Amino acid sequence: MRKRSAGLAMAAAAMLVLAACSNANNGGDQASQSEGASPAGTESAQTNASGNANQTVEKADPFGKYPETLNLQVIYDRNSESEKQFIPGSSYESNWNTDFWLDQLNIKPVVKWSAPSGDQYNQKYNLMFASNDLPDMFILKSTDGRQSARSMLKKLVDADMVEDLTDVYSQYASDEVKDYYKSFENKTLDYASFDGKMYGLPSQGDTYANVQILWVRQDWLDKLGLQPPKTVDDLLNVARAFKNQDPDGNGKADTIGLALQNQFMDPSFVDAVSIFNAFNAFPKSWVKDSGGSVVWGGIQPENKQALQVMATMYKEGLLDSEFALKDGNKVTEMITSGHAGMEIGSWWNGSYPLTFNIDSDPKADWRAYTFSTDNKVHAVMDFPTNQFLVVKKGFANPEAAVKILNVSTKLSHSGYQETIDRRNELNEKYGTDKSDAPTIIPNFGIGYLDTTLQSVKRFEDIFDGKATEDTLTVGEKQIFDNSLKPNHDNPRKDAGKYKDYINWMSALSAIAHSDLDIQWNAFNGSTPTYDAKMGSLTDKQLQAFTKIIMNKEPIDYFDTFVKEWKAQGGDQITKEVNDEIAKESGN
């Protein structure tokens, strides 16, 4: 598992460079990076809850620095492991990043309370709502997954505990922030609104890169004279060739078409998500039906087509006969040994699990593709807002939240040279393992849903001679210089750079050039019956699907499963889910 973690960390690091070239906008648990934004009113001359008296009313300047220091009451969590990475003399409450915010906006955090991250922090965080003892500004998000951030926001709105930010957003939001929200038709702003008023600045960020894709041994395709799969039928035909035509050339019948783990409905690696999605089936998500009601994707009839395909694959030996007994790490061993020619997973799979096969076989050439049944790549994803920056009711300077969002968004897109210089300075002095402590001012930067995909297209244009490197952002330039260009100029000379290269220029490129049809997971919370029965119903679904795939039950057994799922608590869960959504919407 250490190897897996290291591989994922390297892949994730490349993505994070895009989101934030410096660590200046990262805080503790409540001031962590994300997505998000919302509205508020004009500055007041009143004394706020933190003792800011007689603040002068100013013209609406999105980046305007307060003439007098604005003391902002905050909360934060303490992470002992993270503290080990702080440079000497840097702490949560005294650090370069907080000084940066003081210099930019003249905002100074005043600690209301802090707690160790984890259960202690979560308990204290949830208790403050019950006691109506909120800090001036904080990031609202679920700590236990039992209710969505929007459901939490609705309760605070109903209790008149948070400020209406509609006017201050209109007046103070930067053009950049407004542009990011408009790129998603202001849907995240609507998500933060009730009865036409906006009560939180919603997170919004990179999402589309999470589409599942098909990784294929290109060297096997080339040897057998095959084209990459574009349809489900193509997938079957390539899998047959990989099983029956000795693609590794060892004279043995020891290869399979598609690697698959026992938790095949969970998107990550060696899964089957893309097969289900190709038929508009979303077996682990809540989706809307044709009438607008929210239903469980795992009981919709579209699943039968995907299950039939997989049952055919199993019957023909295109899947491992023991896949139901193997978790992802066990299946990785099959890939490492060179016995599998395809796997469905994520853009970062070049770093795990394919890394081991690449290391052990210099000929292994993994490329990524998308496939469908209708030329569209279907997927379901969580809505791109999972937290809100909110302001306590009665705080005299609600526009400070919008200003903070403006700065943090500019910061997360490498908009401040001083933070870039600071990171370079620390790298030279301490290496990449040390950093300043993050600010405890609650903040996050927002962006486009396709930020990474836009970056890929810029990289491609440079390699194709259609653009120059000066079109890249600072974060993109780091990725381009550190991994992509070195491998492009000297393919596979450095294994780590090669894996980064295929993650970006094959996997993410495949997504970037696909016609995406994205649905949003319609519910992310919990209900009483959900808590009591959804676990067993999910197990029941996995067992039923596995039996059908392994031909232990006919395809019509799916209908039997659906009836049992509904009768054993599924119908009641569905009712409660729709009731919860109605309450969340104020209906």
NORRA-V374865 format. One record per run of one state. SS is the DSSP state (@ for helix, = for strand, . for the rest). FROM is the first residue (numbers start at 1). TO is the last residue. If there is no record, write none. Layout:
BEGIN
[[SS | FROM | TO] [SS | FROM | TO]]
END
This chain:
BEGIN
[[. | 1 | 1] [@ | 2 | 19] [. | 20 | 28] [@ | 29 | 31] [. | 32 | 36] [= | 37 | 37] [. | 38 | 69] [= | 70 | 78] [. | 79 | 79] [@ | 80 | 83] [. | 84 | 85] [= | 86 | 86] [. | 87 | 90] [= | 91 | 91] [. | 92 | 93] [= | 94 | 94] [. | 95 | 95] [@ | 96 | 105] [. | 106 | 106] [= | 107 | 116] [. | 117 | 118] [@ | 119 | 130] [. | 131 | 136] [= | 137 | 140] [. | 141 | 148] [@ | 149 | 158] [. | 159 | 161] [= | 162 | 162] [. | 163 | 165] [@ | 166 | 172] [. | 173 | 174] [@ | 175 | 182] [. | 183 | 186] [@ | 187 | 191] [. | 192 | 192] [= | 193 | 194] [. | 195 | 196] [= | 197 | 198] [. | 199 | 200] [= | 201 | 202] [. | 203 | 207] [@ | 208 | 210] [. | 211 | 212] [= | 213 | 217] [@ | 218 | 224] [. | 225 | 230] [= | 231 | 231] [@ | 232 | 244] [. | 245 | 255] [= | 256 | 256] [. | 257 | 258] [= | 259 | 259] [. | 260 | 270] [= | 271 | 271] [. | 272 | 272] [@ | 273 | 278] [. | 279 | 285] [= | 286 | 288] [. | 289 | 293] [= | 294 | 296] [@ | 297 | 299] [. | 300 | 301] [@ | 302 | 315] [. | 316 | 322] [@ | 323 | 325] [. | 326 | 327] [@ | 328 | 336] [. | 337 | 339] [= | 340 | 340] [. | 341 | 341] [= | 342 | 345] [. | 346 | 346] [@ | 347 | 350] [. | 351 | 353] [@ | 354 | 360] [. | 361 | 365] [= | 366 | 369] [. | 370 | 371] [= | 372 | 372] [. | 373 | 376] [= | 377 | 381] [. | 382 | 387] [= | 388 | 392] [. | 393 | 398] [@ | 399 | 412] [. | 413 | 416] [@ | 417 | 430] [. | 431 | 434] [= | 435 | 435] [. | 436 | 450] [@ | 451 | 463] [. | 464 | 468] [@ | 469 | 471] [. | 472 | 473] [@ | 474 | 489] [. | 490 | 494] [@ | 495 | 512] [. | 513 | 515] [= | 516 | 520] [. | 521 | 527] [@ | 528 | 549] [. | 550 | 556] [@ | 557 | 584] [. | 585 | 587]]
END
